[in-house]
Amino acid sequence: MHSRLYYVHDPMCSWCWAFRPVMARITEALPAGLPLIRLLGGLAPDSAEPMSRALQEYLQETWRTIERRVPDTRFNFDFWTRCQPRRSTYPACRAVIAARLQAAGSEPAMILAIQQAYYLRAMNPSDDDTLIGLAGEIGLDGVRFARDLNAPATQGQLEQEILQGRSIGAEGFPSLILQHQGRYQRLDYDYRDPAPVLAQLNGWLAES
């Protein structure tokens, strides 16, 4: 089977956090032989500027909206008083790549560590120190991780994934896109039920 399922995401995207439980169930139930490829979307470039008050309030309201729409999703609003928020998710994206460079199996663990740090532990994954600490928590070589985190090759890989996601039709995060018979098909999804995605996958893959 030459088909592939692409998951385009950002570890600091709150809607990706809300989608995580359903995405886990989709991953467990994927049709046999269909590989899952994660692409980092790069929600916000590097920035040392403090986040504006207006944007902070907008994002806090987004968290509240998610809690209403996806009731099992939790956020720790202490983040907004304990940390200095910045609109900068590229560091977290590079951290996922740096983890992947050490071991492919470390990628999901790093994504989860970043999400839990940001949304539950009130830590700031825009800060390198936070990311390096998380790498140690999941058992990575901290010295190598710190070196890889901001290496030009890591940034280059991130830029490549951002462009690839856009080229196959990702218009927001999360995006699920099936490559099948030379076409890219963006899939509709439900934040509380894996069935719609699995039904679409099985329907498209039946057209072989």
KEKE-3310 file (N, C-alpha, C; in steps of 0.2 Angstrom, whole numbers, plus 5000, padded with zeros to 4 digits):
npx = (5004:5003:4998:4997:4995:4994:4998:4996:5002:5005:5014:5011:4998:4982:4971:4975:4980:4967:4962:4970:4966:4957:4965:4974:4966:4962:4975:4978:4968:4971:4970:4977:4994:4994:5004:5007:5012:5019:5019:5026:5018:5022:5016:5019:5032:5049:5051:5056:5048:5037:5020:5006:4993:4980:4981:4984:4972:4964:4968:4967:4953:4950:4955:4945:4934:4937:4937:4923:4918:4925:4924:4932:4945:4958:4965:4978:4976:4985:4997:4996:4999:5011:5021:5030:5022:5025:5023:5027:5031:5040:5052:5047:5043:5055:5060:5053:5058:5072:5071:5067:5078:5086:5080:5067:5056:5055:5049:5034:5034:5040:5031:5020:5026:5029:5016:5009:5017:5015:5000:4996:5005:5009:5021:5033:5035:5040:5053:5070:5076:5066:5062:5074:5074:5063:5067:5077:5068:5061:5071:5081:5097:5103:5114:5116:5103:5102:5111:5106:5094:5094:5101:5106:5102:5091:5082:5081:5074:5062:5057:5055:5046:5035:5032:5029:5018:5009:5009:5002:4989:4986:4977:4976:4977:4973:4977:4972:4977:4975:4985:4983:4982:4989:4983:4979:4969:4960:4954:4939:4935:4931:4931:4928:4926:4932:4927:4922:4934:4940:4930:4931:4944:4943:4934:4940:4952:4946:4944:4954)
npy = (4994:5011:5022:5035:5042:5059:5068:5084:5096:5106:5106:5116:5120:5123:5116:5105:5098:5096:5087:5076:5064:5058:5057:5047:5036:5034:5032:5019:5012:5012:5007:4991:4992:5006:5019:5032:5048:5061:5079:5094:5109:5122:5134:5147:5159:5161:5172:5185:5194:5199:5192:5201:5209:5208:5197:5187:5187:5182:5169:5163:5163:5155:5143:5141:5140:5128:5119:5119:5114:5102:5092:5084:5089:5098:5113:5122:5137:5144:5146:5158:5168:5163:5162:5171:5174:5171:5173:5161:5146:5139:5135:5124:5115:5113:5106:5094:5088:5087:5078:5067:5065:5058:5046:5038:5034:5043:5054:5055:5054:5066:5076:5074:5077:5091:5096:5093:5100:5113:5114:5108:5109:5122:5127:5135:5131:5139:5142:5138:5132:5126:5116:5108:5103:5095:5086:5079:5073:5063:5055:5057:5061:5075:5084:5082:5085:5098:5104:5100:5106:5120:5119:5123:5113:5107:5118:5119:5107:5109:5120:5113:5104:5112:5118:5107:5102:5113:5112:5100:5103:5107:5117:5122:5118:5104:5095:5082:5072:5062:5053:5046:5036:5045:5057:5070:5070:5079:5076:5076:5078:5073:5080:5072:5059:5045:5039:5045:5049:5036:5030:5037:5035:5021:5021:5028:5020:5009:5011:5005)
npz = (5000:4995:5001:5013:5029:5035:5049:5053:5064:5079:5094:5103:5100:5105:5101:5096:5107:5113:5104:5106:5113:5105:5093:5097:5098:5085:5079:5085:5078:5065:5048:5042:5038:5034:5035:5048:5047:5055:5054:5058:5061:5064:5071:5076:5073:5080:5093:5104:5110:5123:5124:5119:5129:5124:5115:5124:5132:5122:5119:5131:5132:5121:5127:5136:5128:5122:5133:5135:5123:5122:5134:5142:5141:5149:5156:5164:5171:5178:5171:5164:5174:5180:5170:5157:5144:5127:5109:5102:5095:5088:5094:5102:5092:5086:5096:5096:5084:5088:5097:5090:5082:5091:5094:5085:5092:5102:5098:5100:5114:5117:5112:5120:5132:5131:5129:5141:5150:5146:5146:5158:5168:5169:5163:5152:5136:5126:5130:5130:5141:5147:5138:5137:5150:5149:5140:5147:5156:5149:5146:5137:5130:5137:5133:5120:5115:5118:5110:5097:5097:5093:5081:5064:5055:5061:5062:5048:5044:5051:5044:5031:5034:5038:5025:5018:5024:5021:5007:5005:5008:5021:5032:5044:5062:5072:5057:5046:5033:5020:5009:4994:4980:4972:4976:4988:5001:5012:5028:5037:5055:5072:5088:5098:5094:5086:5075:5063:5056:5054:5046:5035:5031:5028:5018:5007:5006:5001:4988:4979)
capx = (5000:5007:4995:5000:4991:4998:4995:5000:5001:5010:5014:5008:4992:4978:4966:4979:4979:4960:4961:4975:4963:4954:4970:4977:4962:4963:4981:4977:4964:4972:4970:4984:4999:4994:5008:5006:5017:5018:5022:5026:5015:5025:5011:5021:5040:5053:5050:5058:5043:5031:5014:5002:4988:4975:4982:4984:4965:4961:4970:4963:4946:4951:4955:4938:4930:4939:4934:4916:4916:4928:4924:4937:4951:4959:4970:4980:4977:4991:5002:4996:5002:5017:5025:5030:5020:5027:5019:5033:5030:5045:5056:5044:5043:5062:5062:5051:5063:5078:5070:5066:5085:5090:5076:5061:5051:5055:5044:5027:5035:5042:5025:5016:5029:5028:5009:5008:5021:5011:4993:4994:5010:5010:5028:5033:5039:5044:5059:5074:5077:5060:5062:5080:5072:5058:5071:5079:5063:5059:5077:5085:5104:5102:5119:5115:5097:5103:5115:5102:5088:5094:5105:5103:5099:5085:5077:5079:5069:5056:5054:5053:5039:5030:5031:5026:5011:5005:5008:4997:4983:4984:4975:4975:4980:4977:4975:4973:4977:4977:4988:4980:4982:4992:4979:4979:4962:4959:4949:4935:4936:4927:4935:4926:4924:4937:4923:4922:4940:4941:4925:4933:4950:4941:4930:4945:4956:4943:4945:4961)
capy = (5000:5017:5027:5038:5047:5064:5072:5091:5098:5110:5104:5121:5121:5120:5112:5098:5096:5094:5081:5071:5057:5055:5055:5041:5030:5034:5029:5012:5008:5013:5001:4988:4994:5013:5023:5038:5053:5068:5085:5100:5115:5129:5139:5154:5159:5163:5179:5186:5199:5197:5192:5206:5207:5206:5190:5183:5186:5178:5162:5161:5162:5149:5137:5140:5137:5121:5116:5118:5110:5095:5093:5081:5093:5102:5118:5125:5144:5147:5148:5165:5172:5161:5162:5176:5171:5173:5170:5157:5139:5136:5131:5117:5111:5110:5101:5087:5086:5085:5071:5062:5063:5054:5040:5040:5033:5048:5059:5055:5056:5073:5080:5074:5081:5098:5098:5092:5105:5119:5115:5106:5111:5129:5129:5138:5128:5143:5143:5132:5129:5121:5110:5104:5099:5090:5081:5075:5069:5058:5050:5059:5064:5082:5088:5081:5088:5105:5105:5099:5110:5126:5118:5125:5107:5106:5123:5117:5102:5112:5124:5109:5101:5117:5119:5101:5103:5118:5109:5094:5105:5108:5124:5124:5113:5099:5093:5075:5072:5055:5053:5040:5036:5051:5063:5072:5071:5082:5072:5079:5074:5075:5080:5067:5052:5043:5035:5049:5048:5029:5028:5041:5031:5014:5022:5030:5015:5003:5013:5004)
capz = (5000:4995:5004:5019:5033:5037:5054:5054:5071:5083:5101:5107:5098:5110:5098:5095:5114:5114:5099:5107:5115:5099:5089:5100:5096:5078:5078:5087:5074:5058:5043:5042:5032:5033:5040:5050:5047:5059:5051:5062:5057:5065:5072:5077:5073:5085:5096:5111:5113:5127:5121:5120:5133:5120:5113:5130:5133:5116:5120:5137:5130:5117:5131:5139:5123:5121:5139:5134:5118:5123:5141:5145:5140:5155:5156:5170:5169:5181:5166:5162:5179:5182:5165:5153:5138:5120:5104:5099:5095:5084:5099:5104:5086:5085:5101:5093:5079:5091:5101:5084:5080:5095:5093:5082:5097:5107:5096:5104:5121:5118:5111:5126:5138:5129:5130:5148:5153:5144:5148:5165:5173:5169:5161:5146:5131:5122:5133:5129:5147:5149:5133:5139:5156:5147:5137:5152:5160:5145:5146:5131:5131:5137:5130:5113:5114:5118:5104:5091:5098:5089:5075:5058:5052:5064:5059:5041:5044:5053:5038:5026:5036:5037:5018:5015:5027:5017:5000:5004:5010:5028:5032:5051:5066:5068:5050:5044:5026:5017:5002:4991:4973:4969:4978:4995:5004:5019:5032:5042:5061:5077:5094:5103:5091:5080:5070:5056:5052:5052:5041:5028:5028:5025:5012:5002:5004:4997:4981:4977)
cpx = (5004:5004:4998:4995:4995:4994:4999:4997:5006:5009:5011:5002:4987:4972:4969:4979:4972:4959:4966:4971:4960:4959:4973:4973:4962:4969:4981:4973:4965:4972:4977:4988:4998:4998:5006:5012:5016:5022:5021:5023:5018:5020:5013:5029:5043:5052:5052:5053:5038:5024:5009:4996:4982:4975:4982:4976:4962:4962:4967:4956:4945:4951:4948:4933:4931:4936:4927:4914:4919:4929:4929:4944:4952:4965:4972:4981:4982:4997:5002:4999:5009:5023:5025:5028:5023:5024:5025:5033:5036:5050:5053:5044:5050:5063:5059:5056:5070:5077:5070:5073:5088:5086:5069:5055:5050:5051:5038:5028:5036:5036:5021:5019:5028:5020:5007:5011:5017:5004:4991:4999:5012:5018:5028:5038:5041:5051:5063:5075:5072:5061:5068:5078:5068:5062:5074:5074:5061:5065:5081:5092:5103:5107:5118:5108:5098:5107:5110:5096:5088:5099:5102:5099:5092:5080:5076:5074:5062:5053:5052:5047:5033:5028:5027:5019:5006:5004:5003:4990:4981:4983:4974:4977:4974:4973:4977:4972:4979:4980:4986:4979:4984:4988:4980:4972:4962:4953:4945:4935:4932:4931:4933:4925:4929:4933:4923:4928:4941:4936:4928:4939:4948:4938:4935:4949:4953:4943:4952:4961)
cpy = (5006:5023:5029:5042:5052:5067:5078:5094:5103:5108:5110:5124:5118:5115:5105:5095:5093:5087:5075:5064:5054:5052:5048:5035:5029:5030:5021:5008:5009:5006:4998:4991:5002:5016:5030:5042:5059:5073:5090:5106:5121:5134:5146:5154:5161:5170:5179:5191:5196:5197:5198:5204:5205:5199:5185:5181:5182:5171:5159:5159:5156:5143:5136:5138:5130:5117:5114:5113:5103:5094:5089:5084:5098:5107:5120:5133:5148:5149:5155:5170:5170:5162:5169:5174:5174:5169:5166:5150:5135:5132:5124:5113:5108:5105:5094:5084:5083:5079:5066:5060:5058:5047:5042:5039:5038:5054:5060:5057:5063:5078:5080:5078:5088:5100:5098:5098:5112:5119:5112:5108:5118:5131:5132:5135:5132:5145:5137:5128:5124:5115:5106:5100:5094:5084:5076:5070:5063:5053:5052:5062:5072:5086:5088:5085:5095:5108:5105:5104:5116:5125:5120:5119:5106:5111:5122:5112:5104:5116:5119:5106:5106:5118:5113:5101:5107:5115:5104:5096:5107:5116:5126:5117:5111:5098:5085:5074:5065:5056:5046:5040:5042:5058:5064:5074:5073:5078:5076:5075:5077:5075:5075:5060:5051:5041:5039:5048:5041:5027:5031:5037:5024:5015:5024:5024:5009:5005:5011:5001)
cpz = (5000:4998:5011:5023:5036:5043:5055:5060:5073:5090:5105:5104:5102:5108:5097:5102:5115:5109:5101:5109:5109:5094:5091:5098:5089:5076:5080:5082:5067:5054:5043:5036:5031:5038:5042:5050:5050:5055:5056:5058:5058:5066:5073:5077:5079:5087:5103:5114:5117:5123:5123:5125:5129:5117:5119:5132:5128:5117:5126:5136:5125:5121:5135:5134:5122:5127:5138:5129:5118:5130:5145:5145:5146:5153:5163:5169:5173:5176:5164:5168:5181:5177:5161:5146:5132:5115:5100:5100:5091:5089:5101:5098:5085:5090:5099:5088:5083:5095:5095:5082:5084:5094:5090:5087:5102:5105:5100:5111:5122:5117:5117:5132:5137:5131:5137:5152:5152:5147:5155:5170:5173:5168:5154:5141:5125:5124:5132:5135:5149:5144:5135:5145:5154:5144:5142:5155:5156:5143:5140:5134:5131:5133:5122:5111:5113:5112:5097:5091:5093:5083:5069:5054:5055:5062:5052:5040:5046:5047:5032:5028:5036:5030:5015:5018:5022:5010:4999:5006:5017:5029:5040:5055:5071:5061:5049:5037:5024:5010:4999:4984:4969:4971:4985:4997:5011:5022:5037:5049:5066:5083:5099:5101:5086:5074:5063:5052:5050:5046:5034:5026:5025:5019:5006:5001:5001:4990:4978:4970)
residu = (MET:HIS:SER:ARG:LEU:TYR:TYR:VAL:HIS:ASP:PRO:MET:CYS:SER:TRP:CYS:TRP:ALA:PHE:ARG:PRO:VAL:MET:ALA:ARG:ILE:THR:GLU:ALA:LEU:PRO:ALA:GLY:LEU:PRO:LEU:ILE:ARG:LEU:LEU:GLY:GLY:LEU:ALA:PRO:ASP:SER:ALA:GLU:PRO:MET:SER:ARG:ALA:LEU:GLN:GLU:TYR:LEU:GLN:GLU:THR:TRP:ARG:THR:ILE:GLU:ARG:ARG:VAL:PRO:ASP:THR:ARG:PHE:ASN:PHE:ASP:PHE:TRP:THR:ARG:CYS:GLN:PRO:ARG:ARG:SER:THR:TYR:PRO:ALA:CYS:ARG:ALA:VAL:ILE:ALA:ALA:ARG:LEU:GLN:ALA:ALA:GLY:SER:GLU:PRO:ALA:MET:ILE:LEU:ALA:ILE:GLN:GLN:ALA:TYR:TYR:LEU:ARG:ALA:MET:ASN:PRO:SER:ASP:ASP:ASP:THR:LEU:ILE:GLY:LEU:ALA:GLY:GLU:ILE:GLY:LEU:ASP:GLY:VAL:ARG:PHE:ALA:ARG:ASP:LEU:ASN:ALA:PRO:ALA:THR:GLN:GLY:GLN:LEU:GLU:GLN:GLU:ILE:LEU:GLN:GLY:ARG:SER:ILE:GLY:ALA:GLU:GLY:PHE:PRO:SER:LEU:ILE:LEU:GLN:HIS:GLN:GLY:ARG:TYR:GLN:ARG:LEU:ASP:TYR:ASP:TYR:ARG:ASP:PRO:ALA:PRO:VAL:LEU:ALA:GLN:LEU:ASN:GLY:TRP:LEU:ALA:GLU:SER)
# end
